[in-house]
Amino acid sequence: MNRSIILLGVLAAAIFTASSTLFTVQETQQVLITQFGEPKRVIQQPGLHAKLPFIQNVISFDRRLLDFDAPGEEVILGDQRRLIVDSFTRYRINDPLRFYQTVGATEAGIRARLNTIVTSSLRRVLGNEPLLAVLSSDRPRIMGEIRRQVNEEARQFGIAVEDVRIRRADLPGENTQAILSRMQSERERVAREARAEGAEVAQRVRAGAERERTVLIAEAQAQADILRGQGEQEAIRIFAEAFQRDPAF
């Protein structure tokens, strides 16, 4: 019985030691091994791995593409218009050691840093662009420059920024009203010009029709005078011929 107890004890100790020594890295994970809080090595290969029991710890980081949604920020554009911008960033942790040294053991710490980096880049880049460029086909170029700047600054934290995009861009209330008023004024101006141009065209048409009417009447009157003169001449000729044949006519 003593031997059985000893064997069970040894087996339990072996299992406990194995559970403290062996660990599995999933396909979606990358891990950092620390010893008394000091980083020792990074493991990015999935599978079964070992560490020193009791004195080494495993810190896991996600290796998948991660999302960060920045809150809306008011940005002053190059034409001094104000725009409220909501953006989102897609990134991945590509250097767990640097991430651990600069941010910490959890991914929550990177969000405040990303918010600062993204907001600063948005203000720098959009501050040189007019509203028309932000809303036009120039937008991919603008976002490409923002992504480049954000990625450059974020590298110090062990992450790679894959994409930065503007989810929504709204004008502040007072700007919206001012622009709507300008648009309304512009539409009214265009309508006035169209009406004026239409009236001018109608006047030209009426004047042309009146001239044509006058010409036609004059031509008809002239033709009538000609025909009347010809008729009178013909009547005189017929009367003369008749008189010659019969003076008593």
GROMACS elastic network, one bead per residue, 0.5 to 0.9 nm:
[ bonds ]
;  ai    aj funct       b0    kb
    1     4     6  0.50158   500
    1     5     6  0.62219   500
    1     6     6  0.85484   500
    2     5     6  0.50808   500
    2     6     6  0.61241   500
    2     7     6  0.85583   500
    3     6     6  0.50151   500
    3     7     6  0.60916   500
    3     8     6  0.85388   500
    4     7     6  0.50086   500
    4     8     6  0.60539   500
    4     9     6  0.84261   500
    5     8     6  0.50618   500
    5     9     6  0.60392   500
    5    10     6  0.85292   500
    6    10     6  0.60699   500
    6    11     6  0.84535   500
    7    10     6  0.50253   500
    7    11     6  0.59837   500
    7    12     6  0.84427   500
    8    12     6  0.59903   500
    8    13     6  0.84382   500
    9    12     6  0.50773   500
    9    13     6  0.60536   500
    9    14     6  0.84515   500
   10    13     6  0.50352   500
   10    14     6  0.60053   500
   10    15     6  0.85574   500
   11    15     6  0.61155   500
   11    16     6  0.85015   500
   12    15     6  0.50978   500
   12    16     6  0.60576   500
   12    17     6  0.84313   500
   13    16     6  0.50524   500
   13    17     6  0.59382   500
   13    18     6  0.83796   500
   14    17     6  0.50403   500
   14    18     6  0.59313   500
   14    19     6  0.84681   500
   15    18     6  0.50005   500
   15    19     6  0.60356   500
   15    20     6  0.85041   500
   16    19     6  0.51188   500
   16    20     6  0.62041   500
   16    21     6  0.85378   500
   17    20     6  0.50415   500
   17    21     6  0.59957   500
   17    22     6  0.84852   500
   17    53     6  0.65977   500
   17    54     6  0.86512   500
   18    22     6  0.56566   500
   18    23     6  0.88891   500
   18    50     6  0.87709   500
   18    53     6  0.81002   500
   19    22     6  0.55882   500
   19    23     6  0.73237   500
   19    53     6  0.84278   500
   20    23     6  0.78587   500
   20    50     6  0.86728   500
   20    51     6  0.78470   500
   20    52     6  0.77538   500
   20    54     6  0.65633   500
   21    49     6  0.82288   500
   21    50     6  0.52118   500
   21    51     6  0.50077   500
   21    52     6  0.57395   500
   21    54     6  0.80768   500
   21    56     6  0.87780   500
   22    48     6  0.68334   500
   22    49     6  0.56435   500
   22    51     6  0.64776   500
   22    52     6  0.87953   500
   22    53     6  0.85030   500
   23    47     6  0.83866   500
   23    48     6  0.57796   500
   23    49     6  0.54298   500
   23    50     6  0.61329   500
   23    51     6  0.79482   500
   23    58     6  0.84552   500
   24    46     6  0.73057   500
   24    47     6  0.54562   500
   24    49     6  0.60434   500
   24    50     6  0.85628   500
   25    28     6  0.81644   500
   25    29     6  0.60532   500
   25    30     6  0.67634   500
   25    31     6  0.72526   500
   25    43     6  0.80106   500
   25    44     6  0.77208   500
   25    45     6  0.71527   500
   25    47     6  0.52140   500
   25    48     6  0.64286   500
   25    49     6  0.73893   500
   25    60     6  0.84406   500
   26    29     6  0.51480   500
   26    30     6  0.77165   500
   26    45     6  0.84895   500
   26    46     6  0.52795   500
   26    47     6  0.66334   500
   26    48     6  0.89905   500
   27    30     6  0.81354   500
   27    44     6  0.87362   500
   27    45     6  0.79705   500
   27    46     6  0.53845   500
   27    47     6  0.81175   500
   27    63     6  0.83075   500
   28    46     6  0.83178   500
   28    61     6  0.86070   500
   28    62     6  0.60229   500
   28    63     6  0.54359   500
   28    64     6  0.60655   500
   29    44     6  0.71348   500
   29    45     6  0.87045   500
   29    46     6  0.75473   500
   29    60     6  0.64003   500
   29    61     6  0.57501   500
   29    63     6  0.52959   500
   29    64     6  0.78492   500
   30    42     6  0.74251   500
   30    43     6  0.58475   500
   30    45     6  0.73761   500
   30    46     6  0.78751   500
   30    59     6  0.85092   500
   30    60     6  0.58789   500
   30    61     6  0.53450   500
   30    62     6  0.63784   500
   30    63     6  0.61049   500
   30    96     6  0.75105   500
   31    41     6  0.84886   500
   31    42     6  0.58009   500
   31    43     6  0.52308   500
   31    44     6  0.64609   500
   31    58     6  0.63764   500
   31    59     6  0.54107   500
   31    61     6  0.58783   500
   31    62     6  0.86021   500
   31    96     6  0.73352   500
   32    39     6  0.67962   500
   32    40     6  0.73817   500
   32    41     6  0.58927   500
   32    43     6  0.63120   500
   32    44     6  0.87470   500
   32    57     6  0.82616   500
   32    58     6  0.59085   500
   32    59     6  0.51300   500
   32    60     6  0.64687   500
   32    61     6  0.79507   500
   32    96     6  0.66830   500
   32    97     6  0.68663   500
   32   100     6  0.83912   500
   33    38     6  0.84031   500
   33    39     6  0.59115   500
   33    40     6  0.54762   500
   33    41     6  0.53478   500
   33    42     6  0.62962   500
   33    43     6  0.78235   500
   33    51     6  0.77694   500
   33    56     6  0.65517   500
   33    57     6  0.56900   500
   33    59     6  0.63789   500
   33    60     6  0.88753   500
   34    37     6  0.54133   500
   34    38     6  0.50547   500
   34    40     6  0.52670   500
   34    41     6  0.73522   500
   34    55     6  0.84909   500
   34    56     6  0.55218   500
   34    57     6  0.52892   500
   34    58     6  0.65746   500
   34    59     6  0.75915   500
   35    38     6  0.51388   500
   35    39     6  0.64100   500
   35    40     6  0.66167   500
   35    52     6  0.87723   500
   35    55     6  0.58268   500
   35    57     6  0.63850   500
   36    39     6  0.84972   500
   36    55     6  0.65400   500
   36    56     6  0.68461   500
   36    57     6  0.81019   500
   37    56     6  0.84616   500
   37    57     6  0.82104   500
   39    42     6  0.82495   500
   39    97     6  0.72468   500
   39   100     6  0.84533   500
   39   101     6  0.86568   500
   40    56     6  0.88710   500
   41    97     6  0.80735   500
   42    95     6  0.88330   500
   42    96     6  0.70823   500
   42    97     6  0.69275   500
   43    46     6  0.81031   500
   43    49     6  0.86679   500
   44    63     6  0.86661   500
   46    49     6  0.86681   500
   50    53     6  0.86497   500
   51    54     6  0.89964   500
   51    55     6  0.87904   500
   51    56     6  0.64138   500
   51    57     6  0.79117   500
   51    58     6  0.84343   500
   52    55     6  0.62282   500
   52    56     6  0.55274   500
   52    57     6  0.84425   500
   53    56     6  0.61544   500
   53    57     6  0.83143   500
   54    57     6  0.76632   500
   59   105     6  0.68239   500
   59   106     6  0.88917   500
   60    96     6  0.88603   500
   60   105     6  0.81466   500
   60   106     6  0.87509   500
   61    93     6  0.75914   500
   61    96     6  0.70163   500
   61   105     6  0.80918   500
   61   106     6  0.77351   500
   61   107     6  0.77941   500
   62    65     6  0.82749   500
   62    66     6  0.83295   500
   62    92     6  0.79959   500
   62    93     6  0.71344   500
   62   107     6  0.86011   500
   63    66     6  0.84721   500
   63    92     6  0.63268   500
   63    93     6  0.60084   500
   63    94     6  0.72990   500
   64    91     6  0.85565   500
   64    92     6  0.61744   500
   64    93     6  0.79005   500
   65    90     6  0.64531   500
   65    91     6  0.56029   500
   65    93     6  0.81477   500
   65   162     6  0.83143   500
   66    89     6  0.82265   500
   66    90     6  0.55272   500
   66    91     6  0.52656   500
   66    92     6  0.57507   500
   66    93     6  0.84672   500
   67    88     6  0.70307   500
   67    89     6  0.57449   500
   67    91     6  0.64876   500
   67    92     6  0.86581   500
   68    87     6  0.86484   500
   68    88     6  0.55821   500
   68    89     6  0.50574   500
   68    90     6  0.63664   500
   68    91     6  0.79947   500
   68   111     6  0.69240   500
   68   114     6  0.79217   500
   68   115     6  0.83894   500
   69    86     6  0.78867   500
   69    87     6  0.62151   500
   69    89     6  0.64045   500
   69    90     6  0.88667   500
   69   111     6  0.89198   500
   69   115     6  0.85104   500
   70    73     6  0.83213   500
   70    86     6  0.63804   500
   70    87     6  0.54824   500
   70    88     6  0.57395   500
   70    89     6  0.77442   500
   70   111     6  0.86913   500
   70   114     6  0.83560   500
   70   115     6  0.59585   500
   70   118     6  0.78934   500
   70   119     6  0.81116   500
   71    85     6  0.82597   500
   71    86     6  0.59741   500
   71    87     6  0.73393   500
   71    88     6  0.87995   500
   71   115     6  0.81786   500
   72    84     6  0.60855   500
   72    85     6  0.52280   500
   72    87     6  0.73560   500
   72   168     6  0.86753   500
   72   169     6  0.88709   500
   73    83     6  0.81113   500
   73    84     6  0.53862   500
   73    85     6  0.53147   500
   73    86     6  0.66522   500
   73    87     6  0.88649   500
   73   119     6  0.72787   500
   74    82     6  0.65937   500
   74    83     6  0.55393   500
   74    85     6  0.62678   500
   74   123     6  0.86856   500
   74   172     6  0.84329   500
   75    81     6  0.83404   500
   75    82     6  0.56565   500
   75    83     6  0.52187   500
   75    84     6  0.61482   500
   75    85     6  0.70312   500
   75   119     6  0.89160   500
   75   122     6  0.75548   500
   75   123     6  0.57582   500
   75   126     6  0.73153   500
   75   127     6  0.72816   500
   76    79     6  0.79999   500
   76    80     6  0.56216   500
   76    81     6  0.57154   500
   76    83     6  0.63989   500
   76    84     6  0.88929   500
   76   123     6  0.71552   500
   76   126     6  0.73797   500
   76   127     6  0.57687   500
   77    80     6  0.51058   500
   77    81     6  0.53230   500
   77    82     6  0.61018   500
   77    83     6  0.71785   500
   77   123     6  0.79750   500
   77   125     6  0.87147   500
   77   126     6  0.54053   500
   77   128     6  0.63840   500
   77   129     6  0.58082   500
   77   130     6  0.57347   500
   77   131     6  0.66218   500
   78    81     6  0.73238   500
   78   126     6  0.67431   500
   78   131     6  0.76757   500
   79    82     6  0.88220   500
   79   127     6  0.81901   500
   79   128     6  0.80324   500
   79   129     6  0.71242   500
   79   131     6  0.70050   500
   80   127     6  0.81306   500
   80   130     6  0.79343   500
   80   131     6  0.89462   500
   81   130     6  0.78395   500
   81   131     6  0.71184   500
   81   171     6  0.84284   500
   81   175     6  0.76873   500
   82   131     6  0.87916   500
   82   170     6  0.88611   500
   82   171     6  0.64622   500
   82   172     6  0.68282   500
   82   175     6  0.73305   500
   83   131     6  0.83827   500
   83   169     6  0.63563   500
   83   170     6  0.57355   500
   83   172     6  0.64792   500
   83   175     6  0.87324   500
   84   168     6  0.80307   500
   84   169     6  0.55908   500
   84   170     6  0.51035   500
   84   171     6  0.60182   500
   84   172     6  0.66350   500
   85   122     6  0.86215   500
   85   166     6  0.67348   500
   85   167     6  0.76245   500
   85   168     6  0.58807   500
   85   170     6  0.66024   500
   85   171     6  0.88469   500
   86   165     6  0.86653   500
   86   166     6  0.58426   500
   86   167     6  0.53992   500
   86   168     6  0.51142   500
   86   169     6  0.64183   500
   86   170     6  0.86877   500
   87   118     6  0.83886   500
   87   119     6  0.89815   500
   87   164     6  0.70636   500
   87   165     6  0.55296   500
   87   167     6  0.50335   500
   87   168     6  0.69975   500
   87   169     6  0.87504   500
   88   118     6  0.89390   500
   88   163     6  0.82620   500
   88   164     6  0.58751   500
   88   165     6  0.56045   500
   88   166     6  0.65489   500
   88   167     6  0.66299   500
   89   114     6  0.84305   500
   89   118     6  0.81659   500
   89   147     6  0.86524   500
   89   161     6  0.72702   500
   89   162     6  0.76982   500
   89   163     6  0.57269   500
   89   165     6  0.66006   500
   90   160     6  0.87890   500
   90   161     6  0.60539   500
   90   162     6  0.55032   500
   90   163     6  0.51499   500
   90   164     6  0.65004   500
   90   165     6  0.88398   500
   91   151     6  0.88465   500
   91   159     6  0.66441   500
   91   160     6  0.55457   500
   91   162     6  0.52330   500
   91   163     6  0.70421   500
   91   164     6  0.89306   500
   92   158     6  0.87691   500
   92   159     6  0.55687   500
   92   160     6  0.54958   500
   92   161     6  0.66424   500
   92   162     6  0.75475   500
   93    96     6  0.64062   500
   93    99     6  0.73591   500
   93   157     6  0.86653   500
   93   158     6  0.60496   500
   93   160     6  0.64386   500
   93   161     6  0.89446   500
   94    99     6  0.84814   500
   94   158     6  0.58983   500
   94   159     6  0.53262   500
   94   160     6  0.63457   500
   95    98     6  0.55807   500
   95    99     6  0.61320   500
   95   100     6  0.86680   500
   95   155     6  0.89343   500
   95   157     6  0.80852   500
   95   159     6  0.64550   500
   95   160     6  0.87632   500
   96   100     6  0.59894   500
   96   101     6  0.85436   500
   96   158     6  0.64379   500
   96   159     6  0.83932   500
   97   100     6  0.51848   500
   97   101     6  0.62343   500
   97   102     6  0.86888   500
   97   158     6  0.74648   500
   98   101     6  0.50074   500
   98   102     6  0.60124   500
   98   103     6  0.80445   500
   98   156     6  0.74591   500
   98   157     6  0.59718   500
   98   159     6  0.86589   500
   99   102     6  0.53606   500
   99   103     6  0.53974   500
   99   104     6  0.65559   500
   99   105     6  0.79447   500
   99   107     6  0.88274   500
   99   110     6  0.86153   500
   99   156     6  0.82363   500
   99   157     6  0.50553   500
   99   159     6  0.71854   500
  100   103     6  0.54895   500
  100   105     6  0.54520   500
  100   106     6  0.80957   500
  100   157     6  0.83672   500
  100   158     6  0.83568   500
  101   104     6  0.60770   500
  101   105     6  0.85264   500
  101   157     6  0.81986   500
  102   156     6  0.78841   500
  102   157     6  0.57549   500
  102   158     6  0.81267   500
  103   106     6  0.76483   500
  103   107     6  0.78121   500
  103   108     6  0.87103   500
  103   109     6  0.56101   500
  103   110     6  0.61852   500
  103   113     6  0.87921   500
  103   157     6  0.66948   500
  103   158     6  0.88881   500
  104   107     6  0.76782   500
  104   108     6  0.88804   500
  104   109     6  0.67836   500
  104   110     6  0.86306   500
  105   108     6  0.89071   500
  105   109     6  0.84003   500
  106   109     6  0.63294   500
  106   110     6  0.82601   500
  107   110     6  0.56966   500
  107   111     6  0.74798   500
  108   111     6  0.57720   500
  108   112     6  0.79678   500
  109   112     6  0.63688   500
  109   113     6  0.73021   500
  110   113     6  0.52148   500
  110   114     6  0.60149   500
  110   115     6  0.85438   500
  110   157     6  0.79506   500
  111   114     6  0.50428   500
  111   115     6  0.60425   500
  111   116     6  0.86581   500
  112   115     6  0.50997   500
  112   116     6  0.64095   500
  112   117     6  0.87810   500
  113   116     6  0.52331   500
  113   117     6  0.62666   500
  113   118     6  0.86259   500
  113   154     6  0.83183   500
  113   157     6  0.89330   500
  114   117     6  0.50199   500
  114   118     6  0.58886   500
  114   119     6  0.82779   500
  114   150     6  0.81719   500
  114   154     6  0.72977   500
  115   118     6  0.53159   500
  115   119     6  0.59450   500
  115   120     6  0.84426   500
  116   119     6  0.53277   500
  116   120     6  0.61149   500
  116   121     6  0.86278   500
  117   120     6  0.53056   500
  117   121     6  0.62245   500
  117   122     6  0.86555   500
  117   149     6  0.85547   500
  117   150     6  0.60495   500
  117   153     6  0.70108   500
  117   154     6  0.74383   500
  118   121     6  0.51644   500
  118   122     6  0.60830   500
  118   123     6  0.86291   500
  118   146     6  0.78561   500
  118   147     6  0.85367   500
  118   149     6  0.85733   500
  118   150     6  0.59856   500
  118   164     6  0.82797   500
  119   122     6  0.51546   500
  119   123     6  0.62595   500
  119   124     6  0.86592   500
  120   123     6  0.52606   500
  120   124     6  0.61891   500
  120   125     6  0.87024   500
  120   150     6  0.87886   500
  121   124     6  0.50649   500
  121   125     6  0.60459   500
  121   126     6  0.81997   500
  121   145     6  0.87976   500
  121   146     6  0.57993   500
  121   147     6  0.84089   500
  121   149     6  0.64689   500
  121   150     6  0.65205   500
  122   125     6  0.54456   500
  122   126     6  0.56835   500
  122   127     6  0.77956   500
  122   143     6  0.88135   500
  122   146     6  0.64199   500
  123   126     6  0.54233   500
  123   127     6  0.54489   500
  123   128     6  0.86506   500
  124   127     6  0.52696   500
  124   128     6  0.70453   500
  124   146     6  0.86269   500
  125   128     6  0.56702   500
  125   129     6  0.69972   500
  125   142     6  0.71434   500
  125   143     6  0.87104   500
  125   145     6  0.74018   500
  125   146     6  0.65607   500
  126   129     6  0.50394   500
  126   130     6  0.76816   500
  126   131     6  0.87258   500
  126   134     6  0.77236   500
  126   142     6  0.76700   500
  126   146     6  0.88160   500
  127   130     6  0.79892   500
  129   132     6  0.81731   500
  129   133     6  0.62632   500
  129   134     6  0.68980   500
  129   142     6  0.83810   500
  130   133     6  0.54911   500
  130   134     6  0.66656   500
  131   134     6  0.51646   500
  131   135     6  0.63507   500
  131   136     6  0.86011   500
  132   135     6  0.52646   500
  132   136     6  0.59655   500
  132   138     6  0.87849   500
  133   136     6  0.50545   500
  133   137     6  0.71941   500
  133   138     6  0.54212   500
  133   139     6  0.65316   500
  133   142     6  0.84658   500
  134   137     6  0.80039   500
  134   138     6  0.65543   500
  134   139     6  0.52322   500
  134   142     6  0.74591   500
  135   138     6  0.76244   500
  135   139     6  0.65279   500
  135   169     6  0.88710   500
  136   139     6  0.59642   500
  137   140     6  0.69129   500
  137   141     6  0.83095   500
  138   141     6  0.54524   500
  138   142     6  0.63964   500
  138   143     6  0.88387   500
  139   142     6  0.50193   500
  139   143     6  0.60933   500
  139   144     6  0.84481   500
  140   143     6  0.51241   500
  140   144     6  0.59602   500
  140   145     6  0.86679   500
  141   144     6  0.50613   500
  141   145     6  0.64261   500
  141   146     6  0.88034   500
  142   145     6  0.53224   500
  142   146     6  0.64187   500
  142   147     6  0.87739   500
  143   147     6  0.60690   500
  143   148     6  0.85272   500
  143   163     6  0.86805   500
  143   164     6  0.67198   500
  143   165     6  0.64290   500
  143   166     6  0.79004   500
  144   147     6  0.51231   500
  144   148     6  0.61802   500
  144   149     6  0.87262   500
  144   163     6  0.83679   500
  144   164     6  0.79482   500
  144   165     6  0.89767   500
  145   148     6  0.50642   500
  145   149     6  0.62874   500
  145   150     6  0.86403   500
  146   149     6  0.52405   500
  146   150     6  0.61337   500
  146   151     6  0.85314   500
  146   164     6  0.70883   500
  146   165     6  0.87447   500
  147   150     6  0.51257   500
  147   151     6  0.59710   500
  147   152     6  0.84443   500
  147   161     6  0.71708   500
  147   162     6  0.76747   500
  147   163     6  0.60366   500
  147   164     6  0.53075   500
  147   165     6  0.82028   500
  148   151     6  0.52506   500
  148   152     6  0.61220   500
  148   153     6  0.87739   500
  148   161     6  0.83711   500
  148   163     6  0.89881   500
  149   152     6  0.51251   500
  149   153     6  0.63685   500
  149   154     6  0.85678   500
  150   153     6  0.53243   500
  150   154     6  0.59539   500
  150   155     6  0.86238   500
  150   161     6  0.70508   500
  150   164     6  0.81653   500
  151   154     6  0.50250   500
  151   155     6  0.61108   500
  151   159     6  0.80382   500
  151   160     6  0.60680   500
  151   162     6  0.77645   500
  151   163     6  0.87526   500
  152   155     6  0.56717   500
  152   156     6  0.80423   500
  152   160     6  0.85798   500
  152   161     6  0.85193   500
  153   156     6  0.63893   500
  153   157     6  0.83157   500
  154   157     6  0.56035   500
  154   158     6  0.71766   500
  154   159     6  0.60877   500
  154   160     6  0.68920   500
  154   161     6  0.72221   500
  155   158     6  0.52527   500
  155   159     6  0.53922   500
  155   160     6  0.61352   500
  155   161     6  0.81901   500
  156   159     6  0.75618   500
  157   160     6  0.88733   500
  161   164     6  0.76726   500
  166   169     6  0.69867   500
  170   173     6  0.88541   500
  170   176     6  0.84784   500
  171   174     6  0.80597   500
  171   175     6  0.58803   500
  171   176     6  0.54967   500
  172   175     6  0.53074   500
  172   176     6  0.60459   500
  172   177     6  0.87257   500
  173   176     6  0.51025   500
  173   177     6  0.63177   500
  173   178     6  0.87090   500
  174   177     6  0.52140   500
  174   178     6  0.62445   500
  174   179     6  0.86814   500
  175   178     6  0.50671   500
  175   179     6  0.60993   500
  175   180     6  0.84513   500
  176   179     6  0.52243   500
  176   180     6  0.60405   500
  176   181     6  0.85352   500
  177   180     6  0.50505   500
  177   181     6  0.60903   500
  177   182     6  0.86218   500
  178   181     6  0.50941   500
  178   182     6  0.62743   500
  178   183     6  0.86403   500
  179   183     6  0.60833   500
  179   184     6  0.85297   500
  180   184     6  0.60972   500
  180   185     6  0.85736   500
  181   184     6  0.50367   500
  181   185     6  0.61505   500
  181   186     6  0.85333   500
  182   185     6  0.50522   500
  182   186     6  0.60761   500
  182   187     6  0.85873   500
  183   186     6  0.50253   500
  183   187     6  0.61634   500
  183   188     6  0.86095   500
  184   187     6  0.51078   500
  184   188     6  0.61892   500
  184   189     6  0.86048   500
  185   188     6  0.50749   500
  185   189     6  0.61302   500
  185   190     6  0.86458   500
  186   189     6  0.50343   500
  186   190     6  0.62012   500
  186   191     6  0.85532   500
  187   190     6  0.51354   500
  187   191     6  0.61156   500
  187   192     6  0.86202   500
  188   192     6  0.61253   500
  188   193     6  0.86026   500
  189   192     6  0.51041   500
  189   193     6  0.62046   500
  189   194     6  0.85441   500
  190   193     6  0.51107   500
  190   194     6  0.60717   500
  190   195     6  0.85816   500
  191   194     6  0.50020   500
  191   195     6  0.61050   500
  191   196     6  0.85142   500
  192   195     6  0.50833   500
  192   196     6  0.60384   500
  192   197     6  0.84459   500
  193   196     6  0.50321   500
  193   197     6  0.59634   500
  193   198     6  0.84005   500
  194   197     6  0.50798   500
  194   198     6  0.60157   500
  194   199     6  0.85427   500
  195   199     6  0.60781   500
  195   200     6  0.85371   500
  196   199     6  0.50699   500
  196   200     6  0.61436   500
  196   201     6  0.85941   500
  197   200     6  0.50587   500
  197   201     6  0.61631   500
  197   202     6  0.85607   500
  198   201     6  0.50869   500
  198   202     6  0.60848   500
  198   203     6  0.85392   500
  199   202     6  0.50011   500
  199   203     6  0.60678   500
  199   204     6  0.85751   500
  200   203     6  0.50487   500
  200   204     6  0.61886   500
  200   205     6  0.85863   500
  201   204     6  0.50704   500
  201   205     6  0.61532   500
  201   206     6  0.86065   500
  202   205     6  0.50108   500
  202   206     6  0.61108   500
  202   207     6  0.85078   500
  203   206     6  0.50548   500
  203   207     6  0.60063   500
  203   208     6  0.84298   500
  204   207     6  0.50500   500
  204   208     6  0.59862   500
  204   209     6  0.84694   500
  205   208     6  0.50817   500
  205   209     6  0.60816   500
  205   210     6  0.85636   500
  206   209     6  0.50448   500
  206   210     6  0.60991   500
  206   211     6  0.85888   500
  207   210     6  0.50668   500
  207   211     6  0.61641   500
  207   212     6  0.85430   500
  208   211     6  0.51146   500
  208   212     6  0.61066   500
  208   213     6  0.85123   500
  209   212     6  0.50297   500
  209   213     6  0.60321   500
  209   214     6  0.85887   500
  210   214     6  0.61461   500
  210   215     6  0.86008   500
  211   214     6  0.51005   500
  211   215     6  0.61876   500
  211   216     6  0.85755   500
  212   215     6  0.51064   500
  212   216     6  0.60876   500
  212   217     6  0.85628   500
  213   216     6  0.51132   500
  213   217     6  0.61051   500
  213   218     6  0.85263   500
  214   217     6  0.51730   500
  214   218     6  0.61005   500
  214   219     6  0.85436   500
  215   218     6  0.50822   500
  215   219     6  0.60511   500
  215   220     6  0.84837   500
  216   219     6  0.50758   500
  216   220     6  0.60187   500
  216   221     6  0.84955   500
  217   220     6  0.50287   500
  217   221     6  0.60310   500
  217   222     6  0.85016   500
  218   221     6  0.50578   500
  218   222     6  0.60857   500
  218   223     6  0.84868   500
  219   222     6  0.50763   500
  219   223     6  0.60563   500
  219   224     6  0.84993   500
  220   223     6  0.50154   500
  220   224     6  0.60433   500
  220   225     6  0.85799   500
  221   225     6  0.61430   500
  221   226     6  0.85692   500
  222   225     6  0.50673   500
  222   226     6  0.61795   500
  222   227     6  0.85995   500
  223   226     6  0.50488   500
  223   227     6  0.61389   500
  223   228     6  0.84872   500
  224   227     6  0.50655   500
  224   228     6  0.59512   500
  224   229     6  0.84660   500
  225   228     6  0.50024   500
  225   229     6  0.60306   500
  225   230     6  0.84736   500
  226   229     6  0.51429   500
  226   230     6  0.61157   500
  226   231     6  0.85281   500
  227   230     6  0.50128   500
  227   231     6  0.60399   500
  227   232     6  0.86097   500
  228   232     6  0.62031   500
  228   233     6  0.86290   500
  229   232     6  0.51407   500
  229   233     6  0.62019   500
  229   234     6  0.85794   500
  230   233     6  0.51227   500
  230   234     6  0.61347   500
  230   235     6  0.86072   500
  231   234     6  0.50722   500
  231   235     6  0.61413   500
  231   236     6  0.86725   500
  232   235     6  0.50329   500
  232   236     6  0.62278   500
  232   237     6  0.86247   500
  233   236     6  0.51458   500
  233   237     6  0.62014   500
  233   238     6  0.86552   500
  234   237     6  0.50666   500
  234   238     6  0.61619   500
  234   239     6  0.85456   500
  235   238     6  0.51489   500
  235   239     6  0.60748   500
  235   240     6  0.85474   500
  236   239     6  0.50452   500
  236   240     6  0.60510   500
  236   241     6  0.86133   500
  237   240     6  0.51175   500
  237   241     6  0.62176   500
  237   242     6  0.85867   500
  238   241     6  0.52218   500
  238   242     6  0.61816   500
  238   243     6  0.86062   500
  239   242     6  0.51238   500
  239   243     6  0.60955   500
  239   244     6  0.86591   500
  239   249     6  0.86950   500
  240   243     6  0.50500   500
  240   244     6  0.62230   500
  240   245     6  0.87537   500
  241   244     6  0.51901   500
  241   245     6  0.64524   500
  241   246     6  0.86901   500
  242   245     6  0.52083   500
  242   246     6  0.60638   500
  242   247     6  0.78257   500
  242   249     6  0.68520   500
  243   246     6  0.50311   500
  243   248     6  0.72349   500
  243   249     6  0.58023   500
  244   247     6  0.60367   500
  244   249     6  0.89710   500
  245   249     6  0.84883   500
  246   249     6  0.55285   500
